[in-house]
Amino acid sequence: MKPDTIHQKIETASHVIGKTWPLYAFVTSNPLTGYENEPFKEATLRAEQLAGGHLLPEVSVFRNAWEKGEIDQQELKALFKKNGVAFSPEESLLQMEATHAEYLNSSHEVDRLLIKWLVAFMDEGLAEWSMPNKEKGFYKAWKSLVRYDKEFRLKPLVALPDESSDFLKELLEEFSEDDQLKLFEHHLAALPGWTGYIKYRAETNSEWQKKFSITLEDYLAVRLCIASQLNFDLLPAQPIAQKKNEKRELQYAWLKAWELTWQKRMSKDLDTLLKTSQETPASNQEAQAPDAQLVFCIDTRSELIRRHIESQGNYETFGYAGFFGIAMDYTNLSNGITKKSCPPILASAYKVSEQPKSEHQQEAKTYHQRQKKEKFTHYFLKRMKHMLPSAFGYVEGSGFFYGILLFLRTIVPGKLYNPRRTENRSFERHFNPQLHAVNETSSSDEIRLEERTAIVKSAFDLMGWKTFSPIVLFVGHGSHSANNPFGSSLDCGACAASPGRHNARMLAKLANQPDVREALKASGIHIPSTTFFVGAEHNTTTDEILLFDAERPETHKAQLANLKARLHQAQASATSERLGKSENSIKAAHIKTNDWSETRPEWGLAKNAGFIVGPRALSKSINLKGNCFLHSYDWEMDPEGQALEGIMQGPMVVTQWINNHYYFSSVDNDNYGGGSKITHNVTGRFGVMQGNGGDLKRGLPLQSVNETDQKAYHQPLRLSVYIQAPLERINGILKKNANLKSLLDNEWIYLLIIDPKDSNQIKRYEQNLTWKASSTAVKELADL
């Protein structure tokens, strides 16, 4: 068998695992992304049979939703009738409770021995002593050292081939073509967290991968060698797929009834609002030009702060993917690390670095000197802690001081959190972001005018922008919390788990450039000379909005001061609603963000269930309770449908990943989530294990989706997307994009449209480009 054939088989088999993202860039993604070409119900069953776990909600979750009235009895009974279920809802709950299956890991010893080597090889700077021979690659490094492993004891007469492909070639001769693929699938799925991270490193070709290569081929060669030496059955008998599993059929009916009930209620709210707006005379709808406009990420956490800002005055808010249309890599000035700052599905076209402002050269010099001191201090303390001669004396001597700090952070965490001090020390005051092509090595900002203009124009086109107020904020978002290995999962998903502040600052700078504004006029976009664009960041833990307005013109000084005061008031009311505190809610948020023992600094995107694409007027009067992503879109300003196609191919796909990541982390947190934070063990700086071993955790921690160990917080519902656009436009896009149609046909996502050419009637996608008017569902709910 040729090496290329082995590579192809491994590539085909690897669809059973998704990518595991590192802690420093923890992007939420669908762990079953390789199954998206199969119906959701069948795909989850296949994944259960291969890797174990339970991928439909358990009966306790349904019972709780049923008791809260979140599942409509009419929807449930209709689904029972359709599927030939004779039970009543209460009887079906009892029937599901009576069935319970346990997944037993038959290869625990193989896993344990292999994980030991994976931890040693894949370490990214946490270990003080590095594994020898890592530069040779995983298989060769393991081969050179395995004979010294007293736990494993490689048989004396075994001579391992020099290449992993040669070992696999010899091994596979004993298996048929079909069994070879099943063999690879079985062993890749045995540790999906670790193999998912190997897949991530190989596909992204990260800096650590360039230095110390590890591939799925290397992994399989080492694993299969260990298994064969321990006389494990390399290909256990595959479970026979059950075409009819009564418990799963009931679970799926309950899940779908829950989702249809959610849609029914959302459709009723939207339908009521649409009818009210149609009945309102046009003269009453005309409003004064907004004092300021604010563009937020489509993130569900933006919905809360947008409502509270709009209530503070004549402010208009928009929703746009938080990378603000700039496919870029960003080099952070504070640590020199370059990270992707755009959706993972996009290739970065630009790189952004920080350059000192001409009038702030001295401040920039002072900042660099401070950074050098802080880096040296960190390095010195780390060396003192890890070097053998000083380790004991340093720990004993410094324990008193660290103990005092830990005591203060436990008793008065809010006192130690000073956002103003952090802002004053930030480099954004003295530096400007500079845009370069990815292959450009010079420090000059020489991106062509056409490219800069296209970036700004694309943003305005996608949002359906018509007029401009004197102040326009582009508000990225980031989360700030202490002692949180999963902190990046709370940052901007559209920025590959980086804060969106850098993209926001970059877009504001481009939109302020006179030559860009002049070029936009040719496209019919006229930005008044009195309009000033400002980059900003929404801290989702405290709901503070920080403005990067160091270059504000004097003409806007008073307006910006007034806006900041209103944003502070919005922060107070938003934190009050979110934390359930009528007094001192901002202080409570500060305590949460700086408390090292806080397992839930914020809820992230928990309870996400919907995605609304349309003008803000579509949902402005509805309290969506942070359940919906919101993307601005005006169908009348997009006659060719290009902007909508971009939204469906980009943000809609990304929100489906986020939704499924939360779904699977909720229904089976042990196997598809992150486990409890209380017993997390940070591994190699890139991931966590539960306790001192096991698979690398690939999903969200238990505390991100549960109120308590037993009580769920997130509702495991598949995403329901609402788009206001003509039916024929949506059908045209689906015909052109088979991947989108497949997601809908296979029920990984729901699509409902608000058809403006048919009296804004809401229609739900069924199968194969067929639609069903949801007016009946709206009427049924109104009659309840």
N, C-alpha and C positions, 0 to 999 in steps of 0.2 A: 504494500500500500504506500503510495506517495505521500510525502509530508503535506502537500497541498490538499490532498483528499482528507487527511486528518484535520487540518485547519478548517475546511469547509464543514465537516461533521460537527466540530466543536462550535463553530459559528451558528449552525442550525440549532444545535441543542441548547445554546445559551439563551434562547428566547424564553426559557422557563424561569429565568432570573431577571430582575430589573437591576438598575444601577443603585448602589449604595453611595450616598454622597457623604463627604467628610464633614466633621463637625464644624470646620471653619467655613464651609460653604454648603450648609445642609438644605438643599433644595427639596421641597416636597414634590414627590412624583409618584405615579401609579406603580406600585410594586409588581403588578401583573401586566405591565405595558406590552409584553410579548404575546399576551393572549387577546389583545383587543380586536383581532380579526375573528374571534369566536363569540357567540352569544354569552352574555354576562353569567347567566345561570350555569351553563355548561363549563365555562372557563373556570369559575370558582370551584366547581366539583373536581375538575382535572387537577387544579393546583392543590386542593386538599389531599387528593389521592397520591400525588407525587411528593409533596413537602409536608403534609400534615396540616393541622390547624382547622379552624371553623370559620368560614368566610361569609356566613350569613348571621345576622343578629340572633342572639340567644333569646329564649322565651322571656326572661326577666326584663329585657329591654322592651319587648313588645307589650308585656303586661303593664309596665310603667307608662308607656305611651297611650295605651288603651284607657287606663284609669284617668289620665290627664285629658282625655278627649281629643287626642292628636290623630286618632285613626277613625275615619268615618265608617260607621257600621254598614251603610249602603254600599260603599266601595268594596268593603271586605266581603260582604255576602255575594256581590256580583262576581267577584273573582273566584270565590268558592264554587259558585254555580257553574262558571265557565270551565273550571278544572275538575268538576265532578266530586267536590268535597262535600260530604254529607254532615259534617260536624257543625255545631253552632260555634261562635267565636270563643266562648268559655270552654267548650269541650276541646276545641283545637289547641288551646293553650295547655290544657292538662295532658293532651296527647303528646305535645312536643316536650313537655317536662319529663315524660316517662322514658324518653329515648336519649341516651347519652353514650357517646363513643370516646375512647381515649386513644391518643396517638402515642405509640411506643417507639423510641429511637433504638433501633437494633444495632447501630454502628457507633455507639457512644465512645468506645475505646479508640476507634479510628479517628473520630472527630477530636478527641482530647489530645492525642499525640500530634495530629496535624496542626491544630490551633497553636500549640506551643511553638512550632516552627514559623507559622505565619506571623505571630506576634513579634518574634525576634527579627524576622527579615523585613517586615513592612513598617517597622518603627520609623517615625518621622521626626526624630530628635528628642524624644522624651527620655529614652534610655541613655545613661551616661556612657556605657560601654556598648559599642556596636557589634553586631554579629560579623564574624570574619567572612571574607570572600563575597560580600554582597554585590560587588561590582560585576561578578560573573553571571548574575541572574539567579532566580530562586532555585531552579532545579540543580544547577551546578554547585551552588553554595551549599545546598542541603546534602548533595551527594558527597561533597568533600568532608562533611562533618558528621554524617549520620552514624558512622561506625563508632563514634564516641558516645552515642546516646544509650545509656545503660537501661533506660526504660524500654527501648525498642528492640535492641539486639538484632541487628540485621544478620541473617544466616550467613555463615562464613563462606560458603561456596558461591554466593550470589555475586555476580559481576554486573554492575549497573552500566548501561550504555552511557556514552558521553552526552548525548542529546535526548531531551525529553521526547521528541518525536520518534526516535528509534525505540525507546522503551514502549511507547504506546503502540507502535507498529507491531512489535513482537507480541504484546498482550492481546491485541485485537484479532490476531489470527485465529483465536479459539472461538470467536463469536461471529454470528451471521451479520449481514448488513443492517438489518432491522435492530438486532440486539446491540450493535455497536452504538447506535444513536440512543437507544434506551439506557445503555450503560452510562453514557456521558450525561444525559439528562438527570439520571438518578443521583450521580455523584456531584453534579453542579448544584442540584437542589438540596443536597444534604446540609450544606452550610451557605444558604443564599445570601446572608449578610456579608460574609467574607468574599465569596465569589462575585457578589455585586460590586464590592469595592475594587476587586482586581479588574473587573470589567470597566469600572469608572476610570481607574488609573491608566489602563491601556488605551481607552478611547480618547481621553483628554490629553494623553501624553504629558502628564504633569512633570514638574521638575524632579520629584522623587522617582518617577517612573524612568526618566531619562538617565538618572544616576544608577538606579537599582531596579532593573527590569523584572517584572513578574507577569506572566500570562496565564490564561486559563489552561493552556496546554501544559505549562509547568506545574500548575496546581493539580491537574488530573494525574499527571505522571507520578508525582510524589504521593498523592492520596491512594492511587491504585497500587502503588508499590507497598505502602504500609498495610493496606487491606489484604493484599495477597500474601504478604509475609506473616500476617496474623491469622491466615486461613479463614478470612471472612468471605461470605458469599458475595462475589462482586456484583451480581445482578439478582437481587431477591425477586421472588415471584411478584409480578405486578397484580394489584388488586383488580378484581373484575368490576368494571364500571356498572353501577346499578342504574338502569334506565329509569326506574321509578323508585324514588326514595321518599316515603311518606312525610318524614319530618322536614326534609328539604323543600318539598312541594308546599307544605304549610308555611314554612319560613318565608319562602319567596312570595307567596300570596300576601302574607302579612306585610312584608317589606314594600311590595308594590302598592298595596292599599294605603300605607302610610305616606308614600311619595305622592300618590294621586290626591290624597286629602290635602297635602301641603299645596299642591298645584291648584286645587279647587279654591282654596281660601285666598291664595295669592291672585288668582284670576279674578275672583270676586272683587278684591280691593282695587285692582287695576281697572276693571270694568266700571266700577262705581266712579272712580276718579276721572276716567275718560268721558263718561256720560255727563258728569258735572261740568267739565271744561267745555264740552260741546254746547251745553245749555247756557253757559256764561257769555254775555254779549262781548263782542270783540273789543269794544271800547273799554270795558272793565279789565280786559286782559293786558292792555297796554301799560307798561310800567316804566318808571323813571330809569334812566341808564344806571347801571350798578356803580357803587362807589369803588368797589374792588372786585376782581375776579380771582378765584383760587382753583387751581387744577390739582386734584389729588390722584393718587394711585387708585386703581379699581378695587383694591384690597377691601375686604368686608369691614375692617376696622375704620376705614375712612367714612363709612356711612354715618356713624355716630357723630363724629366731629363735624361733618358737613352739615348735619341737621342743626347742631348747636351754633355754628357760625352763621348760618342763614337766619337764625332767629335773633341775631344780634344787630341786624341792620340790613341795609340794601346791598347784600352781597350775593354774588352768583358763583356757584361751584360747578366744576366739571370733573369727570372721571376719565382717566387715561392710563394705560399701562405704565407702571412706575419707573421704567427705564427711559421714559420720555422720548422714545423713538431713536435713541442713539445706541447703536450696537457697538459697544466699546469695552475695552479692558481698562481698568483704572489702577494707577500706581499710587499707593497711599504714601504720602509724604512722611507720616509719623513712623512707619516701619519699613518702607521701601518695598513692600510686597505688592505684586501686580495680581489683580483678581478680575475675573470676568464680572461685568456689571450690565448684563443684558440677559434675556431669556436663554436658557441652555440650548433651545432648538435653533438659535441664530448663531451664525459665525460672526465673530467680532470683526468689524470693518475699520475700527478706529482704536487708538489708544489715547488715554488722557493722563496727563501728568500735571503737577503743580509748578508754576513759575512765579517768582516773587514780583510783586507790583513795582514798577519803576520808582515810585515815591516811598516804598517801604523796604528798601534794601537793608537798612540797619535792623529793623524788626525781624526780617527774615534771617539775618545772621544770628541774632539773639535766639531765635527759635531753634535753629540748627545746633547751636551750642548747648541749649537746654536738653535737646534730644540726645546728644552725645553723652552728656552726664547721666541721664536717666538710663541709657542703654548700658553704660559701664557699671552703674550701680546694680542693675539687674543681673548682669553677667557676674559681677564680683560676689554678690550674695548667693547666686546659684552655685558658683564654684566652691565657696566656703561650705555650703550645705552638702555637696557631693564628694569633695576630696576626702580621702581616708584620713590624712593627718589632722584635718580640722573639723570633720563632720560632728564628732561627739561634743567637742568643746563649743563649737558654734551653736549647735542645737540647744545645749544646756544653757549657754550664756544668753542667747537671744530669746529663749522661751518666755521669760518674764515680760518682755516688751511686746512680743506677738500675742501673748495672753491678754494683755491690757487692750490691745487693738481689737482682738476678737470679742472681748467682753463689751466694748463700746459699740461694735457693729451689731451685737446681739441686742443690747438694751436700747440704744438710741441710733438705729440705722439711718433715720431721716436726717439727723443732725450732720452726718458725714456726707450727705449727698448735696452738693452745691452746684446746680446747673449753671449759675452765672460764672463761677470760677472756671468751670469746664469751657464755657463759651469764650471767656477772655483769653484762655490759653490755646484756643483753637487756631490752627494755621489759616483758616479761611479768611480771616481779617486781612492778612498780609500777602496772600497768594491768589492767583487766578488760575482756573483750569485751562489747559492748552490742549487743543485737538490735533492729533496727527494721524496719518495713515498707518496701518499696522506694520507696513514694511519700511516706514520712514525712520531714519536714525538721527536726523537733525533736530534741534530744539525749537526751530521756528514754527510758527503757526501758519502754515501755507496751504491749508485745505482749500480747494477751489471754491469760488463763490457759488457755483451751481450746486455743489454738494451741501454746503452750509444752508443754502436757501431751501433745498429739498427737505432737509431735516425739519426745519421750522414749518414749512408748508405742509408736510405730512401730518404733523401734530394738529394743526388747525383743521385740516381736511377731515381727519378721523373724528374730531370732536364736533364738527359742524359749527365752527365759530363764525359769528356774524359781526359783532361789534366789540370794541375794546374799551375798557375802563382805564382811568389814569394809572391804576396799580394792578398788575397781574402777577400773582404768585404761582410758581411751579413748586409744588410741595411734595418732595420725596418723603419716604418714611423709614424710620429705623427704630429698633427696640433697644432699651438700655436696662440691663439687669446685672446683678452681682452673682458670682459663683454659679454660672449657668452654662454647662457644656453645650447645650442645644440652643444657645443664644442666637446663632445665625438663622435658625429656623423661624425666628420671629421677625427677621428683617425682610426686605422686599424680595418676594419670589420672582418677580419680573426682572430683578437685578442679580439673579443667580445667588440669592441669599446674602447680598451685600446691601448696605444702606442706600437709599435712593437719592441722598443729598447731593452726591457728586454729579449725577445725571441732571438733576434739577438745576444746579448751578451752571452746568455747561449749556443747557438749552436756554436759560435766561441770558447768558452772555451772548449766544448767537442771535437771539431775538432782539437784543439791544444794538446790534451792529448796524450802522447806517446803510452800508452797502447791501446787507441782507434785506432790510426793510424796503429799500428802493427796488430791489429785484423782485420782491413779492408783489409789487404793484402790477406786474405783467400778468400775474395769476388772479388778479382781482382782489387781492388781500391788501387793504390799505390800513396800515397801523399809524394812528395819530402820533405826531411828534411829542405830545404830552403823555403818552403811555410809557411807563417804565416797568420792565420785567425784573422780578426778584426771585432768586432761588431760595428755598426754605426746606425745613425738615419737620415732619410731624413725629414726635416721640410717642410711640404707641403705648408705652408703659405709663406715661404721665399726662398724655394728651397736650403737652406743650408744643407750640409751633415756633421754631427758631428761624428768624429771617437773616439771610446773609446779604445785608443791605449796606455794606461798608461804602459802596460807591453810589449811594443814593444822591440824586441831585437835590439842591437846597429847595427847589420848588415843590418837592414831594415830602419834605421833612415832617411837616405838620400832619399830612395825610397818613404817613406811615406810623407816626406816633399814635394817632387815633386808632389805626387798624390794630396795632400791637395791644392797645388797651382792650379793644373788643375781643381779640383772640384770647387774651388772658381770662376774660369773663366767660368765653366759650369753653375754655379749659376747665374752669371751675364747675360749670353746669354739666359738662360731659363726664368728668371724673365722678361727680356726684351720682349721675345716673348709672355709670358703669360699676362703681364700687358700692352703690347703695348707701351712701353717706350724705346726710343733709348738711353737715358742717365739716370744715377742715378736710375736704376731699382731696385737694391738691397735696396737702401734707401727707395724707394717707397714701397717695400714689407715690410720693417721694420715698416713703418708708418701704413700700413694696419693691421699688426698683433697686434699693441699696441694701436690702436684707439678704445676707449671704445664705440664710436658712430657708428663704422663701421658695417653695417648690412651684408656685404658680405666679410669677411676676406679672403675667397677663395671660389672657385666654387665646391669644393669637387669632387664628381663623376658625376656631371651634364654632360649631353650629352653622357653618356655611352650607347653604342648600340651594341658592338661586343666583342667577347672573342676568341682570337686566341691561340690555343694549338699546339705548334710545335717549331722547332729551331728558333733562332733569325733571321737567314738568310732569313726566310720566309717573314719577314716584315721590315727588317732593313732599306731598301731603301725607305720605304713609310712613309710619314708624316701622322700619324694616328690622329693627332690633339687631342690627349687625349680622343678619343672615345672608345678605346678598352682595355680590360683586356688582359694581355700577360702572358701565362704560358709556360715555356720552357719544351720541350718534344722531345725525339728522339725515333721514333717508332722502329728503328733497334736495340736499346739497351733494348727493352722491348718485347721479343719474346712471352711471355705468356700473355701480356696485363694487368698484375696486376697493374702496375704504372698508365696506362691510366684509368683503372676502378676506381682507387683511385681518380684521377683528376675529372672524371665525377661524381662520387658520392659525392665528397667534394666540391672543388672550383667551379665546374659548377653549382651545386645546390645553393651555397652561392651567386654567381654572379647573378643568376636568382632572388634571393630574393632582392638583391640590385637594380637590374634593375626594378623590379616591384614596389619597394618602391618609386623610382623616378618617375616611370610612373604614379602611382595613386596619388602621391603628386602633379603631374603636371596637370592631367586632372581634378581633383576636390580638390583643396587645402583646401577649407573650411571644407569638410567632411573627407577627407582622408590624408590631409597634416597637416602642423603645424600652418597655418594662418600667419599673419604678425607679425614680431618680434617687431614692434613698440608698439603694445598693448599687448604683452605677460605679463602674470602674473605668476611668478614662484610659484608653489604650493607644499608645503610639501617637497621641495628639490628634488622631484622625477619627476615632470612634469610641464607642463604649461597649463594654460587656457587662452582663449581669453578674455581679460577684467577681470571682477570680477566674472565670472561664466561660466557655460557651460560644455561641455564634455572635458575630458582630451585629448589634442592634441597627435595624434599617428604617424604623418608623419613629413615630412621635412617642414621647414618654407617656406613661399612664396619667400623670398629673396634667398633661395637656388636653386630655379628652375626658377625664373623669373628675367628678367632684370629690369622691372618696374612692377607696380601693374597690368598693362594690357598686357605687352609684354613678351611672354615666352622666356626662354633661353634654357631650357632642351627640347630635342626632345623626345616626348613620344613614343618611339619605343620599341617593345619587343626584347629581346636579341637574336642576331644571333651568334651562336657558330661555329667557323671553327676549325677543327681538322685534322692534317696531320697524317693519319694512314690508314691501309688497310681496305676496306669495311667489309670484313668478321670478322675482329677483333671488329669493332664497333657493328655489328649485334650481335655478340656473347655476348658482354657486355649488350646490350639492352634486349636480351632474358633472361639474368640472373637477371636483375634489372627492375622489373615491374614499379617501381616508376619513373625511368628515361624515359621509353617508354611512360608512361602516360603523362608526361610533354610535350613530343613531339607530341603525338597523339592529345592532347587537346589544342595544340598551345599556351602553356604558354612560349615556347621557341622554337627557330629554330635551326636546326643542319645541317651544311654543312661540308662535308669531302673533303680533298685533298688526293686522293687515290694514294699513291706512286707506287702501283702495276698496275696502269692503267694510266701511263704517267702523274701522278699528276692531273688527271681530277677532277674538282670540281663537287660534286654531292650533291643535296639537299634532305633531308628527306621529304617524303610526308606523308604517313599514313601507319601504320601497317607494318613496315620494308620494305616499298617500297621507291625507290630513283629515282630522276630525274636528269640527267646530266644538269649542268647549262651552258654548252658551248654555247647553243643557246642564253641564256641571255647575255653572254659576247659578242657574235657576234653582237647581236642587239644593244648593247651600243656602240660598235666600229663603227657601221654604222651610228650612230646619227650625 
